[in-house]
Amino acid sequence: MIITKQKDFFKILEYLKGRNNIYLFGCDSCAEQCETGGDKEVKAMAYLLKNEGKKITGFSIPAETCYSMLVKKYFREDKDMIENADAFLVLACGAGVKAVADAVGDGKPVFPALDSLYLANVTRYGHFFEGCSLCGDCVLGETGGICPHTQCPKGLLNGPCGGMVNGKCEVNMENDCAWIVIYRRLKAQGRLGILKRIAPPKDYSNSVKPRTVVVESRMKNK
């Protein structure tokens, strides 16, 4: 899931300067779990904006605001309230902001209320851990499911650096060195031989942006 945090409210007000009729979008997926864009947070934002003299023309909380077709559905259903807005504020990740902006088109501005931080694993509700950098060149099969590109602050692909101390990372001594964790897991799995291979340099061409992926439906082949 995408981890987000709310922008400074004064930054949001700066975005909305001169815009008085605001429509809000939340997200009932990642932002809801982060407590940055669910029903409670959208209503709290509406309250704050009303206190600043803004009129809230309406709000929607799609199941996934990054799903463009779903966002467009809300645009059809809330057509009148959306047409009365002169700006949109989105309490979702950057992908959600883009989905709303694409649905709005060129005529009206769309602003983010949140900052997108990283892709995370959920350890339990409200506790998140960054485990993937979406690099486009996954090596988890060789590293026991632990991403050195993400969990190592230096992104090292061939073992720990000289700054590792007692299994801890010199960048943050509270964190285990990613490569020590990888070593222990591969040892437990009887796969230490993998570490004798020299990993090639990271192929950053796999993460050239923007990227588009089209998944062909399996039903077409039946």
Sequence and secondary structure as in RCSB ss.txt:
>XXXX:A:sequence
MIITKQKDFFKILEYLKGRNNIYLFGCDSCAEQCETGGDKEVKAMAYLLKNEGKKITGFSIPAETCYSMLVKKYF
REDKDMIENADAFLVLACGAGVKAVADAVGDGKPVFPALDSLYLANVTRYGHFFEGCSLCGDCVLGETGGICPHT
QCPKGLLNGPCGGMVNGKCEVNMENDCAWIVIYRRLKAQGRLGILKRIAPPKDYSNSVKPRTVVVESRMKNK
>XXXX:A:secstr
 EEEEE  HHHHHHHTTT  EEEEE  SSHHHHTTSSSHHHHHHHHHHHHHTT EEEEEE  S TT HHHHHHHH
HHTHHHHHT SEEEE S HHHHHHHHHHH SSS EEESEEEEEEEEEEETTEEEEEE   SS  TTTTTT  HHH
HSTT  SSS  TT BTTB SS TTSB HHHHHHHHHHHTT GGGGGS      GGGG SS       GGGG 
